Amino acid sequence: MGLSSSATGNDSSDSLPSSIKKASIGGKTAGPSAGRNGTDMPDGSEAAVRLLPKLLRTSQMLFGSSRTFFFSYECDITRSVAAEVARTPPPSPLVPLHRLVDQTYFWNRHVLQPFIDAGLDSLALPLMQGFVGQRTFIVDSQPPQVDPDGGGGTGGGGGGGSKKGKVVVKESVELEDFGSRAASPTPPEPSMRPTERKFDITVISRRSTKRAGLRYLRRGIDEEGNVANCVETEQILSPAGVSWDGPNVKVHSFVQTRGSIPLFFTQSPYSLKPVPVMQHSEETNFSALKKHFEGLKRQYGSVQVVNLVEKQGVEAPIAEAYQRNIQRLNEEELQKDSDKVAFEWFDFHAVCRGMKFENVALLLESLRGKLEGFGSTVLAGGQLVSRQQGILRTNCMDCLDRTNVCQSSFAKHMLEVQLQEEGFDLTIQQDQQQVWFNTLWADNGDAISKQYASTGAMKGDYTRTRKRDYRGALTDAGLSLTRLFNG
């Protein structure tokens, strides 16, 4: 890719492909040292060739060092499985990547625009900001019984918790290394039981370019209905090691979204718990909120709001205004019950007070029917079998910490439902810690939090271990101070 240097320390074009080193000048093909009309005078072509390594290194600095940008040569990671199969007509493989991706998640579009205008599609690689992670796990349809003292059973179920269930961590493709890396030897896997099956679980979070910005600098909504920290998160369950369009291959996709409260408001960055200050008139706020939910319904179908802010204290007034506007939207604009926006207000801090985060199960129980009613998008042999009928839109004040805890709980429940459809019961596996799931969602929460608030997510200890103690509370206190300093 032109990142290597010569022995003297100067940039060398020897590592560049011949198609880049050669340029057409006045109808003649010449090497990089040739000038106009075949002379030795340098021209723009030679300068372009010599600047390419510097361009690549600059791209590495801008997009690779943050470890938050992702790309794929083989599939469009800016679209969910449901959005991809719904495209008509199907995209042609000859169409450049930058024309295929969803512009909402095309983060380097302005940087690439000069190359696109010049027709240099090979240099226009679209990047998405967010998170991509994958884990491999094993489940058993008939897990063996294990004695309480651990002396019985050979155990292969659950993946990661037993001798057979070692988790295989797949690294995401990031702009972190343009060079080739030596492949590390993979230890041989133990034989699997006939009743065992290996799956991949993939989490992809897509951060919207609309109303993008840092915490406290971007809050609430804009006139077009775009909200701050808007992130679409997709969880994909697929058989490991096989093509998705293969015969008898089922792929399950579950999508949920997060975003700031869709009202005009600001908060001061100079306080640990700043008071939200409402802006603009009631009509202006309602108009923007209406546009926001109309967009969600067009894209996903039915909408279930999950509001996690406090019912008492500084957060309550804006949440009450949010609820009033949703009620008005349902009364004035939507006539049928199926078109109404459902609103669930769950005071996370009050219900989970005393580090009892397991009480999130109460929220899951109240939304179980709606969650299972929305269902998942299912592909069989590459063909659409069923499509998710609605979306959960979760928010707290920052849409980071409380949101990630609840979203991971929703995703865990849907994973159990999907595995039951495949003939596996996740609740009876030998590995009940399921570290492969917890770490994947904790990494997802940390990534989104760093992009919006410059620190990892709070309450991450619970997401990783499903336990909460004073050490996690102390860590969160440090994160709060860091956010205040960086705010």
TITITOR-53174 format. One line per 10 residues: number of its first residue (from 1); their letters; for each residue x, y, z of C-alpha. Coordinates in nm, 3 decimals. Layout:
NUM) A) X/Y/Z; ...
This chain:
1) MGLSSSATGN) 0.000/0.000/0.000; 0.302/0.231/-0.023; 0.367/0.255/0.352; 0.718/0.111/0.334; 1.025/0.332/0.318; 1.361/0.291/0.151; 1.679/0.218/0.340; 1.771/0.586/0.331; 1.448/0.681/0.502; 1.291/0.842/0.195
11) DSSDSLPSSI) 0.957/0.738/0.050; 0.991/0.478/-0.220; 0.751/0.403/-0.500; 0.892/0.052/-0.548; 0.624/-0.092/-0.320; 0.340/0.063/-0.522; 0.142/-0.147/-0.769; 0.241/-0.107/-1.132; -0.104/0.028/-1.213; -0.038/0.321/-0.979
21) KKASIGGKTA) 0.328/0.374/-1.076; 0.243/0.409/-1.443; 0.057/0.714/-1.561; -0.088/0.817/-1.894; 0.070/1.144/-2.003; -0.041/1.302/-2.327; -0.147/0.964/-2.463; 0.188/0.804/-2.371; 0.248/0.562/-2.084; 0.543/0.658/-1.869
31) GPSAGRNGTD) 0.694/0.565/-1.537; 0.693/0.791/-1.232; 1.021/0.958/-1.327; 0.904/1.070/-1.668; 0.775/1.420/-1.728; 0.557/1.566/-1.998; 0.627/1.431/-2.348; 0.860/1.167/-2.203; 1.115/1.414/-2.065; 1.276/1.389/-1.723
41) MPDGSEAAVR) 1.100/1.698/-1.592; 0.870/1.610/-1.299; 0.496/1.665/-1.336; 0.177/1.615/-1.135; 0.173/1.239/-1.192; 0.507/1.188/-1.021; 0.402/1.414/-0.735; 0.082/1.216/-0.692; 0.273/0.889/-0.676; 0.515/1.024/-0.419
51) LLPKLLRTSQ) 0.236/1.176/-0.210; 0.035/0.853/-0.195; 0.234/0.700/0.096; 0.191/1.022/0.291; -0.180/1.021/0.211; -0.209/0.668/0.345; -0.016/0.751/0.661; -0.236/1.058/0.717; -0.546/0.842/0.675; -0.401/0.599/0.926
61) MLFGSSRTFF) -0.353/0.884/1.173; -0.700/1.032/1.123; -0.905/0.714/1.109; -0.690/0.430/1.240; -0.547/0.561/1.565; -0.889/0.607/1.724; -0.979/0.241/1.660; -1.343/0.341/1.604; -1.372/0.326/1.223; -1.453/0.010/1.031
71) FSYECDITRS) -1.480/-0.101/0.670; -1.544/-0.413/0.465; -1.455/-0.505/0.109; -1.706/-0.791/0.089; -2.031/-0.662/0.240; -2.203/-0.336/0.323; -2.166/-0.307/0.700; -2.356/0.024/0.702; -2.685/-0.163/0.643; -2.858/-0.418/0.860
81) VAAEVARTPP) -2.952/-0.758/0.725; -3.314/-0.643/0.685; -3.214/-0.325/0.503; -2.980/-0.515/0.271; -3.233/-0.775/0.157; -3.496/-0.502/0.109; -3.288/-0.317/-0.152; -3.443/-0.323/-0.499; -3.285/-0.387/-0.735; -2.998/-0.574/-0.568
91) PSPLVPLHRL) -2.670/-0.381/-0.590; -2.434/-0.471/-0.871; -2.081/-0.583/-0.775; -1.946/-0.337/-1.031; -2.089/-0.036/-0.846; -1.823/0.144/-0.633; -1.846/0.091/-0.259; -1.904/0.459/-0.184; -2.227/0.448/-0.387; -2.360/0.139/-0.210
101) VDQTYFWNRH) -2.329/0.242/0.154; -2.596/0.417/0.360; -2.501/0.785/0.359; -2.622/0.817/0.719; -2.321/0.611/0.832; -2.065/0.726/0.571; -1.820/0.908/0.796; -1.539/1.002/0.556; -1.760/1.117/0.268; -1.634/1.476/0.268
111) VLQPFIDAGL) -1.271/1.366/0.284; -1.322/1.134/-0.014; -1.527/1.375/-0.223; -1.228/1.509/-0.426; -1.129/1.152/-0.517; -1.490/1.064/-0.607; -1.517/1.376/-0.826; -1.193/1.275/-1.000; -1.326/0.927/-1.071; -1.072/0.755/-0.844
121) DSLALPLMQG) -1.320/0.505/-0.702; -1.042/0.266/-0.598; -0.924/0.522/-0.340; -1.274/0.596/-0.210; -1.312/0.342/0.072; -1.613/0.433/0.291; -1.570/0.411/0.668; -1.831/0.360/0.938; -1.787/0.480/1.296; -1.916/0.260/1.573
131) FVGQRTFIVD) -1.831/-0.094/1.674; -1.787/-0.435/1.510; -1.722/-0.742/1.723; -1.773/-1.115/1.695; -1.747/-1.418/1.921; -1.784/-1.790/1.853; -1.961/-2.010/2.106; -2.089/-2.366/2.133; -2.428/-2.484/2.254; -2.556/-2.835/2.316
141) SQPPQVDPDG) -2.910/-2.953/2.250; -2.861/-3.224/2.514; -2.602/-3.093/2.761; -2.455/-3.367/2.984; -2.530/-3.371/3.353; -2.248/-3.256/3.581; -2.214/-3.358/3.945; -2.206/-3.073/4.198; -1.845/-3.161/4.282; -1.746/-3.125/3.916
151) GGGTGGGGGG) -1.649/-3.489/3.880; -1.902/-3.593/3.619; -1.957/-3.514/3.256; -1.724/-3.414/2.981; -1.917/-3.099/2.902; -1.908/-2.921/2.572; -2.204/-2.689/2.590; -2.212/-2.318/2.631; -1.886/-2.227/2.473; -1.616/-2.070/2.687
161) GSKKGKVVVK) -1.710/-2.226/3.021; -1.632/-2.595/2.963; -1.336/-2.789/2.836; -1.485/-2.816/2.490; -1.641/-2.472/2.479; -1.342/-2.250/2.427; -1.438/-1.910/2.286; -1.276/-1.810/1.960; -1.226/-1.433/1.946; -1.235/-1.287/1.597
171) ESVELEDFGS) -1.066/-0.953/1.559; -1.254/-0.684/1.373; -1.111/-0.536/1.056; -0.986/-0.191/1.149; -0.761/0.068/0.995; -0.484/-0.025/1.233; -0.238/-0.208/1.009; -0.202/-0.178/0.633; 0.085/-0.429/0.630; 0.066/-0.804/0.642
181) RAASPTPPEP) 0.070/-0.967/0.983; 0.206/-1.311/1.048; -0.076/-1.550/1.115; -0.057/-1.692/1.464; -0.093/-2.070/1.479; -0.441/-2.179/1.582; -0.450/-2.460/1.837; -0.647/-2.763/1.725; -1.002/-2.765/1.852; -1.127/-3.062/2.053
191) SMRPTERKFD) -1.385/-3.285/1.891; -1.746/-3.180/1.938; -2.031/-3.394/2.061; -2.295/-3.490/1.801; -2.550/-3.274/1.982; -2.327/-2.966/1.987; -2.327/-2.683/1.737; -2.106/-2.382/1.691; -2.245/-2.033/1.629; -2.109/-1.685/1.566
201) ITVISRRSTK) -2.262/-1.387/1.743; -2.183/-1.054/1.579; -2.261/-0.707/1.714; -2.245/-0.409/1.478; -2.316/-0.055/1.602; -2.354/0.222/1.346; -2.321/0.580/1.468; -2.514/0.832/1.263; -2.337/1.124/1.097; -2.648/1.337/1.155
211) RAGLRYLRRG) -2.614/1.570/1.453; -2.278/1.412/1.538; -2.059/1.563/1.805; -1.933/1.524/2.158; -2.136/1.504/2.477; -2.285/1.837/2.593; -2.189/1.997/2.260; -2.459/1.794/2.086; -2.779/1.725/2.278; -3.140/1.669/2.186
221) IDEEGNVANC) -3.276/1.715/1.835; -3.245/1.945/1.531; -3.510/2.088/1.299; -3.490/1.787/1.064; -3.563/1.534/1.339; -3.205/1.409/1.382; -3.100/1.338/1.741; -2.760/1.336/1.907; -2.573/1.010/1.968; -2.806/0.817/1.740
231) VETEQILSPA) -2.675/0.461/1.711; -2.826/0.159/1.540; -2.708/-0.169/1.697; -2.756/-0.503/1.524; -2.697/-0.845/1.677; -2.654/-1.129/1.426; -2.666/-1.500/1.507; -2.523/-1.726/1.237; -2.371/-2.074/1.209; -1.994/-2.059/1.241
241) GVSWDGPNVK) -1.770/-2.133/0.945; -2.034/-2.146/0.671; -2.161/-1.906/0.407; -2.483/-1.723/0.493; -2.640/-1.809/0.158; -2.563/-2.180/0.186; -2.843/-2.437/0.187; -3.016/-2.497/0.521; -2.830/-2.202/0.677; -3.037/-1.972/0.898
251) VHSFVQTRGS) -2.923/-1.624/0.997; -3.105/-1.424/1.267; -3.076/-1.046/1.298; -3.209/-0.828/1.580; -3.187/-0.447/1.558; -3.241/-0.181/1.822; -3.154/0.186/1.838; -3.061/0.458/2.086; -3.069/0.836/2.066; -3.099/1.152/2.271
261) IPLFFTQSPY) -3.439/1.272/2.396; -3.598/1.419/2.078; -3.655/1.767/2.216; -3.457/2.090/2.200; -3.249/2.121/2.517; -2.899/2.194/2.641; -2.694/2.106/2.949; -2.396/2.283/3.101; -2.068/2.087/3.086; -1.954/2.237/3.419
271) SLKPVPVMQH) -2.148/2.011/3.653; -2.154/1.645/3.742; -2.534/1.644/3.710; -2.636/1.947/3.501; -2.996/2.059/3.473; -3.147/2.019/3.123; -3.265/2.353/2.988; -3.552/2.338/2.738; -3.535/2.555/2.427; -3.780/2.688/2.167
281) SEETNFSALK) -4.159/2.675/2.170; -4.390/2.379/2.224; -4.484/2.374/1.855; -4.123/2.374/1.739; -4.040/2.086/1.971; -4.345/1.888/1.863; -4.271/1.939/1.494; -3.915/1.809/1.530; -4.026/1.514/1.743; -4.291/1.425/1.485
291) KHFEGLKRQY) -4.031/1.419/1.205; -3.806/1.198/1.415; -4.066/0.931/1.480; -4.199/0.942/1.125; -3.847/0.858/1.010; -3.820/0.571/1.258; -4.154/0.426/1.146; -4.058/0.444/0.779; -3.733/0.262/0.846; -3.829/0.007/1.112
301) GSVQVVNLVE) -4.208/-0.016/1.146; -4.361/0.005/1.494; -4.169/0.195/1.762; -4.142/0.119/2.135; -3.981/0.397/2.340; -3.784/0.289/2.648; -3.717/0.597/2.862; -3.466/0.533/3.144; -3.436/0.879/3.300; -3.533/0.963/3.656
311) KQGVEAPIAE) -3.891/1.041/3.758; -3.764/1.273/4.033; -3.491/1.536/4.029; -3.330/1.736/3.750; -3.408/1.481/3.477; -3.781/1.464/3.541; -3.905/1.785/3.368; -3.761/1.702/3.026; -3.881/1.342/3.051; -4.231/1.465/3.134
321) AYQRNIQRLN) -4.220/1.695/2.832; -4.110/1.397/2.624; -4.405/1.191/2.746; -4.652/1.476/2.681; -4.534/1.514/2.323; -4.561/1.140/2.260; -4.919/1.146/2.391; -5.001/1.440/2.166; -4.845/1.262/1.868; -5.058/0.954/1.933
331) EEELQKDSDK) -5.377/1.157/1.976; -5.342/1.405/1.691; -5.142/1.235/1.422; -5.190/0.860/1.450; -5.541/0.721/1.429; -5.482/0.344/1.442; -5.353/0.173/1.757; -5.089/-0.008/1.550; -4.944/0.329/1.444; -4.911/0.468/1.795
341) VAFEWFDFHA) -4.571/0.509/1.957; -4.559/0.303/2.276; -4.391/0.474/2.572; -4.233/0.286/2.866; -4.085/0.498/3.145; -3.849/0.293/3.362; -3.669/0.492/3.633; -3.342/0.300/3.620; -3.174/0.473/3.913; -3.473/0.431/4.144
351) VCRGMKFENV) -3.545/0.067/4.060; -3.178/-0.037/4.061; -3.078/0.169/4.366; -2.826/-0.002/4.591; -2.634/-0.154/4.297; -2.921/-0.397/4.227; -2.886/-0.389/3.850; -3.046/-0.730/3.825; -3.377/-0.543/3.864; -3.350/-0.463/3.493
361) ALLLESLRGK) -3.527/-0.798/3.460; -3.844/-0.614/3.566; -3.820/-0.395/3.256; -3.752/-0.696/3.038; -4.056/-0.874/3.179; -4.284/-0.579/3.104; -4.155/-0.556/2.744; -4.128/-0.929/2.676; -4.450/-0.945/2.473; -4.362/-0.642/2.262
371) LEGFGSTVLA) -4.005/-0.765/2.210; -4.110/-1.109/2.093; -4.389/-0.957/1.885; -4.136/-0.751/1.690; -3.934/-1.068/1.634; -3.616/-1.091/1.427; -3.517/-1.079/1.064; -3.446/-1.436/0.948; -3.265/-1.547/0.634; -3.270/-1.909/0.517
381) GGQLVSRQQG) -3.040/-2.000/0.233; -2.991/-1.630/0.161; -3.365/-1.573/0.120; -3.581/-1.360/0.349; -3.809/-1.572/0.570; -3.933/-1.313/0.819; -3.861/-0.950/0.896; -3.844/-0.765/1.226; -4.169/-0.574/1.268; -4.060/-0.294/1.500
391) ILRTNCMDCL) -3.780/-0.131/1.694; -3.695/-0.055/2.056; -3.572/0.303/2.092; -3.388/0.333/2.423; -3.265/0.652/2.584; -3.133/0.791/2.909; -2.974/1.137/2.927; -2.651/1.052/2.744; -2.777/0.726/2.587; -2.461/0.552/2.708
401) DRTNVCQSSF) -2.449/0.375/3.043; -2.806/0.290/3.145; -2.892/0.240/2.779; -2.619/-0.016/2.721; -2.717/-0.222/3.027; -3.078/-0.245/2.910; -2.997/-0.301/2.543; -2.769/-0.591/2.633; -3.055/-0.744/2.835; -3.293/-0.712/2.540
411) AKHMLEVQLQ) -3.034/-0.863/2.307; -2.970/-1.153/2.548; -3.340/-1.236/2.559; -3.370/-1.230/2.180; -3.062/-1.453/2.152; -3.235/-1.707/2.377; -3.548/-1.691/2.159; -3.346/-1.736/1.839; -3.153/-2.033/1.978; -3.478/-2.195/2.089
421) EEGFDLTIQQ) -3.595/-2.176/1.728; -3.277/-2.363/1.635; -3.344/-2.629/1.900; -3.110/-2.509/2.176; -3.192/-2.388/2.527; -2.937/-2.135/2.644; -3.061/-2.147/3.003; -2.960/-2.513/3.057; -2.608/-2.494/2.916; -2.317/-2.577/3.145
431) DQQQVWFNTL) -2.167/-2.232/3.092; -2.409/-1.998/3.266; -2.161/-1.709/3.292; -2.154/-1.670/2.913; -1.852/-1.443/2.913; -1.850/-1.442/2.534; -2.179/-1.250/2.532; -2.107/-1.017/2.823; -1.765/-0.904/2.702; -1.895/-0.845/2.351
441) WADNGDAISK) -2.167/-0.609/2.471; -1.939/-0.443/2.725; -1.687/-0.371/2.448; -1.970/-0.229/2.239; -2.075/0.003/2.523; -1.718/0.120/2.581; -1.666/0.196/2.213; -1.980/0.411/2.178; -1.910/0.587/2.507; -1.556/0.679/2.402
451) QYASTGAMKG) -1.686/0.827/2.077; -1.945/1.045/2.250; -1.807/1.110/2.599; -1.431/1.035/2.564; -1.436/0.761/2.832; -1.549/0.403/2.860; -1.904/0.327/2.967; -2.011/0.340/3.329; -2.173/0.033/3.479; -1.950/-0.168/3.247
461) DYTRTRKRDY) -1.856/-0.403/3.530; -2.215/-0.524/3.546; -2.234/-0.570/3.169; -1.914/-0.777/3.174; -1.971/-0.986/3.487; -2.342/-0.943/3.571; -2.223/-0.836/3.916; -2.202/-0.495/4.080; -1.991/-0.398/4.382; -1.816/-0.098/4.537
471) RGALTDAGLS) -1.517/-0.129/4.302; -1.740/-0.068/4.002; -1.896/0.231/4.178; -1.549/0.377/4.242; -1.455/0.324/3.879; -1.771/0.505/3.770; -1.684/0.797/4.000; -1.349/0.829/3.825; -1.516/0.816/3.485; -1.757/1.092/3.592
481) LTRLFNG) -1.468/1.319/3.685; -1.289/1.242/3.358; -1.603/1.325/3.161; -1.639/1.650/3.355; -1.279/1.741/3.277; -1.309/1.652/2.908; -1.659/1.797/2.869
